[in-house]
Amino acid sequence: MKLTIVPTPIGNLEDITLRALRILKEADTILAEDTRTSGNLLKHFEISSRLMPYHKFNEHKAIHTIIERIKAGEKIVLVSDAGTPSISDPGFLIARSCIENGIEVECLPGSTALIPALVNSGFPSDRFCFEGFLPQKKGRLKKIEMLKDETRTMIFYESPYRVIKALEQFAEIFGKDRGISVSRELTKIHEETVRGTIEEVLSYFLNHTVKGEFVIVVKGKTDDKDADNDN
């Protein structure tokens, strides 16, 4: 009995692994965050496995049925729209339920946007914290304020509709001179990474069209001595 979690490309379809393709082909059912998006991926690679919707709106209700189907011997694979399930996407609940029911959980290595963005930033990557998406409204500023003294490199996901807002709030709380790196459309044709101070990067995006999925990497807080050593 096993649930297999398969990361899918975040943009460039060539990033999928041979192992991932084999497992998707062998699956009886593929749990998909969006069956249309995953359907396009399967069609591209000529995979005919059955798709079943599994997303944040139905995951609580669907878990019992999925568990029973795995126990009955069905080969079930979990994917999200892009990247690794459970990383800012559905996946945690079903993985936990499988473990609680004595079902093996196997996650393949593969695409996730946070690691390329972190490496691209040039900031320390030996210790970092991934914060995912900030709250859209309630608790947003409180969350950022809690991270004001974080010394590790911080990674955030953000939609194009709130990137400017996020940068403005970071400037207010972290300080306009804090180092930041913003990557968008990773692995895609229009991939771009903008680096500098928060003030500089904010100015850039205020004067350029903001499109695509964004990963924001913020340098951790350093004391005055560390800051001097960086110069």
N, C-alpha and C positions, 0 to 999 in steps of 0.2 A: 504494500500500500504506500503510495507516494503522491505528493503534489509537487509538480515541477514548475518553478518560476523562471520565466524566460525574458530577459531584457530584449527590447527591440530598439532599432536605430532611432536616434533623436533627430535625424534629418537625412543623412546620407545612407541609402539602403545598403551600400557596400560594407557598412560597418557590422552587419549581422554576421554571426559566426556559423561555421559549418555545423557545429554541434547543435546550435539553436534551430537551424533549418531541419536537421534530422528529427529532433524531438517534436517540432511542430507538425511534421509530416506523420509521425507515428501516433500523435495524440488522437484519442477518441473525441474529446471535447476541448476546445480552447476557450477559457474564460476571458472575455475582452471588455475593456473599459468602454470602448465604442466599436461596435461590430462593423461599422462602415469603414473606419480608419484601419482596423485590423484586417478587414476583408480586402482592402486594397493591397496591403502588405502580402497577404496570402496569395492573392491573385498574381502579383508580380513574380512570386517564386513558385507558382503553379502548385500550390498546396490546397487540398480539398477538405481538410479536417473541419468538423462542425464547430460553429461559433455559438457561444452562449453569452448574453450580456451579464457583466458583473461590474458594477460601479457603485459610487458612494450612496446612491439612492435606493439600491436594492440589496446591498451586500449583507445586511443583517438578516434579512428574510431568506436569502439564498444559501447561507452557510450550511444549514442542516441538510438540505438536499444534496449539496456538493459533497459533504462528508460521507453521506450514505452511498453516493455513487462511487466515490473512491474506495470505500470499504467493499463494494460489490465487484471491484476489480477494474473499474473504468480508468483509463489513462487520461488524467486531467492536467492541463497546462494553464498557467495564469500569465497573461500579458497585460500591459497597459498601452495607452496610445503611443507612448514613446519613452524610452529609458527603462529603468528597473522598477517593477511594481513594489509598492510599499514605501518608496522614496517620494514623498509628496503625491502619491497616487494610491489607490486601493491596493491592499495586499496584506497589511498587518493583521487584520481580523481573521482572515482565512488561514494565514500561517499559524497564528496562535491557536485557533480552533483545531487545526490538524495535529499540532503538537499535543494538545490536551487529550486528543482522541487516539494517541499512539500512532499517528500517521507520519511517515517521514516527510520532511520538507527539504527539497533540494533547489538551491538558487544558482543558476548559471552566472558566471561573470559576464559582464557586457556593458553596454552603453549606459551612461548617466551623465547629466550635464555638469554636475558640480565639480567633478575631478578635472576635466579639461579647463574649465574656467579658473580653478584654483591654480593649476600649473601655469596657465597663460598669464596670470596676474603678476608673477614674479615675487609675490609675498611669501613669507615663511609657510611651508606646507608640512612641517614635521608635527605641528599641533594646530588643529583648526576646529571650529565648531560650525555645524550646518544648521541653520535656522529655518530653512524652507521658506514658505510664504508667510509674510507678516499678516496679522489680522487686517481685514479690509477697512474696518472702522473702529469698533469698540476694542480698546486695549492696545491699539497700534502704538501710540506714543509711549505708553507704559512699558511695552515690550522693548522698544528701542532704548529707553532710559535704563532698563535693567542691564543692557549690554554696554553701557557707556564706558565702564572700566574693564571690559573684557580684553585680555592681553593676547588671546589667540586670534588668528586670522578668522574672519567671519564670512560666511557664505549665505546669500539669500536668493530665492527665486522671486521674480516679480513680473507682472503682466505689463504690456506696453502702456496700458491705461493708467498705471500708478507709478511708473518709473520716475517721472519728474517729482511727484509727491514724495517718493521715498528718498530721493537725493536731497530734496529740500529739508526733509526731517532729519536726515543724517547730518547735514551741514549744521543744523540747529543744535543737535544733541552731541554728536561726535566732534564737531568743530570743522570749519570749512577747509582747514589745511590737512585733514587726515587723508592718508593715501587710499585710493580706491581704484578698482578695475571693473569695468562693466563689459560683459560679453553678451552678444546677441546672435541669434540664428547660428549657433554652433554646428559645425559640420555641413552647413548649407552653402549655397552659392554666395549669399550676401553676408557671410560670417564676418563679424567685426568685433574687435576688442579696443576699448578706449580706456586709457590709463592716465592717472594724474591725481591732483588733489580733488576732493569732493567739489570744491568751487569750480575748478577747471572742467571736470566732467559734466557737471550740471550745466555750465555755460554751453558746452558742446551740444548736448541734447536739447537745450532750449532753442538751438539754431539749426537743428537737423530733424528730419522726419523720424518719429519713434515708431518702429514696427518690429514685430517678431517677439520671440520669447527671450527673456533676459535673465542672466545670472550676474548678481552683484557681489563682488568680493571686496571686503573692507579690511584694511590693515588693523591689527590689534593695537590697543593703546600701549604706548611706550613711555617710560619715564624720561626725564630730561637727559639723564646720562646716556640712555640707549639712543635717544634721538640725536645726541651729539656724535655718537659713534657711527650713525647711519650716514652722516654728512661727510 
